[in-house]
Amino acid sequence: MTTENKQLLLKDLCARLPYRVIAYASEINKNGIITDVNVPYNMVNLTVDNESGKYELVPLFDIKPYLRPMSSMTEEEKKVFDDFVCIDEFAWNGNAEKGYPNQAAIMSDGIDWLLEHHFDFRGLIKKELALEAPEGMYKRGVANEQLC
């Protein structure tokens, strides 16, 4: 794994921690929910059994999160996301009441929305740093069943 790819994966995984991202660890041949990323040691804590709380400490290079390709966004999701990406050029240039700080907050909310819905907006699947999530993997209540 190149240094650039390692940094990209670390940045992405850390940002996804609050959203219960599921990942596959080839070393232990298991799926689990990433619950912690130890940046200095390049290790990831992967909870592999929610009922017992059993976890495995896995090397970063062995982890591949399951992410949704941007192309899998539904029409309804596109409409929601559009609210985050409509940048008011007038405001961006500082000519409106709130100006570009307001636009930065809107963009930040949009990134958080993409993370929460497990979209691969950084191109990790194409770089073989992530796996495409099976349809329905992240529907409410399904994520825990996917660990087996």
Residue, then its C-alpha position, 0 to 999 in steps of 0.5 A: m500500500t502506497t503512503e498516499n493510499k494509506q493516508l487516504l484510507l486512514k482519513d476516510l476510516c476515521a471520518r466514518l467511525p461514527y457511522r458504523v462502517i462494515a469492513y472485511a478483514s482478509e487476515i481473519n476472513k471476517n466482516g465487522i464494524i470498525t470501532d476504532v482506528n489506531v493511527p500511530y500503529n496502523m491498526v483497526n479495531l473490528t467488532v466481529d460479534n455485536e452480542s458478545g462485543k468480541y473484536e479483533l485488532v487488524p492491520l490497516f492494510d488488511i481492512k477493506p470497508y464496504l462502501r456504496p458507489m456514488s452511482s448507487m445513489t437513489e433518486e430520493e437520495k440525489k434530491v436530498f444531496d442536491d440541497f447540500v451541493c447547491i452553492d450560491e456563487f453570490a454568497w460564496n464570493g462574500n456578497a451575501e449576508k453570510g458569505y462563504p463561511n455559510q457555504a463551507a458549513i453547507m458543504s461540511d454537512g454534505i460530506d457528513w451526509l455522504l459519510e453517514h450513508h456510506f458513499d464512496f466519494r473518495g474513489l476507494i473502490k476504484k483504488e481497491l481500498a474498499l469493497e462495493a457494499p452489497e445492496g441493502m447492507y446498510k439498511r436500518g437493522v441489517a448492518n448487524e446481520q451482515l457481520c456473520 
